[in-house]
């Protein structure tokens, strides 16, 4: 320990004070390279470490650990390395911080307050930067907080200025950010935020709109067409189905844009439109045409119980409605492969009526949970007896007859409710597959 002699003066008389031991300071070297725009001219992490190691060697400082972090310090408690350093300070692993500048530690009041609290508790003896020292001294802590607050003020002002600049660009008809597929960003500095039609892809985007508007193509059909033609974005990646729908819904292609998205602030762009507003509106109508009349339930009897015989994806279903001459509507249910991750699967769809016929034919060969089926029959009979006694006035219950469970299963397939059909199929001990409009077993 270093011995320091202190003297104090009182009423003009100087008298010595006993020697006290100075606290030995063990430093943690903390270097942070922020992702924030204002730090573009700051030293890199390794440059900071090099400079601070030279300072430590010059002044004879003891470095216990070096921590490097590349994370924004604008939000409280979001830096894992910084939080780890605070925890080790509380544990007493070291009691000093060596860093390039005060703003490397904090640009918000929360993190700065944590540092000052550690000073008040005596667990942080000193913060040393390239040109300053901060100890548990009211004036030095106040200066530290002033410097931290100044960094926060700079951040806040910069955010306001950036938003104002983006709003001004939007009012000029320039959409900030990466141009959508079919456009390319101008690289010239004097044409910042401007875009031009991609000569290799712009005409393809227009064809996509035309095929949906005039030929009623679906998103999946567009996806297969783009795959067959080898279409790639300017980054060399194919368009996924979700991106196709985003393109078809994007008003940027006819000359307008919303910024930020969801804000309700619309602007007229300076870029050349790929399509006109009329074509865009026709596509929106085509996309919204898939209106499904309300039915009692959107549940389907055999989904999640059968798998595709080609790619083993799940079997899903959809319903179609056909208007009759007398004004009525016929409902048709079709089952088909969900093609999860396998758009190339060519397993054809099957009508629910044909699917039920196939299940009925297989029922004599399928392995059933007999206990479960008998329990279901007893429940059905108990419900029937309640109806006879409560509604029809009969006094005697019908006794449980010997029922062929396979005939009962066939009856449920043809006449049961969606719930009864699903419950019955859950009693199967065999896995079912749909392939080429036929039901097969594993």
Secondary structure as GFF3:
##gff-version 3
##sequence-region A 1 442
A	DSSP	beta_strand	3	10	.	.	.	ID=ss1
A	DSSP	beta_strand	13	21	.	.	.	ID=ss2
A	DSSP	beta_strand	26	32	.	.	.	ID=ss3
A	DSSP	three_ten_helix	37	39	.	.	.	ID=ss4
A	DSSP	alpha_helix	45	59	.	.	.	ID=ss5
A	DSSP	beta_strand	62	69	.	.	.	ID=ss6
A	DSSP	alpha_helix	80	91	.	.	.	ID=ss7
A	DSSP	beta_strand	96	99	.	.	.	ID=ss8
A	DSSP	three_ten_helix	102	104	.	.	.	ID=ss9
A	DSSP	alpha_helix	109	120	.	.	.	ID=ss10
A	DSSP	beta_strand	126	128	.	.	.	ID=ss11
A	DSSP	beta_strand	133	135	.	.	.	ID=ss12
A	DSSP	alpha_helix	138	171	.	.	.	ID=ss13
A	DSSP	beta_strand	183	185	.	.	.	ID=ss14
A	DSSP	three_ten_helix	189	191	.	.	.	ID=ss15
A	DSSP	beta_strand	195	197	.	.	.	ID=ss16
A	DSSP	alpha_helix	202	215	.	.	.	ID=ss17
A	DSSP	alpha_helix	219	229	.	.	.	ID=ss18
A	DSSP	alpha_helix	241	248	.	.	.	ID=ss19
A	DSSP	three_ten_helix	251	254	.	.	.	ID=ss20
A	DSSP	beta_strand	256	258	.	.	.	ID=ss21
A	DSSP	beta_strand	266	268	.	.	.	ID=ss22
A	DSSP	alpha_helix	277	288	.	.	.	ID=ss23
A	DSSP	beta_strand	306	308	.	.	.	ID=ss24
A	DSSP	beta_strand	315	323	.	.	.	ID=ss25
A	DSSP	beta_strand	329	337	.	.	.	ID=ss26
A	DSSP	beta_strand	350	351	.	.	.	ID=ss27
A	DSSP	alpha_helix	352	362	.	.	.	ID=ss28
A	DSSP	alpha_helix	370	387	.	.	.	ID=ss29
A	DSSP	pi_helix	388	392	.	.	.	ID=ss30
A	DSSP	alpha_helix	405	415	.	.	.	ID=ss31
A	DSSP	alpha_helix	418	425	.	.	.	ID=ss32
A	DSSP	beta_strand	432	435	.	.	.	ID=ss33
A	DSSP	beta_strand	438	441	.	.	.	ID=ss34
###
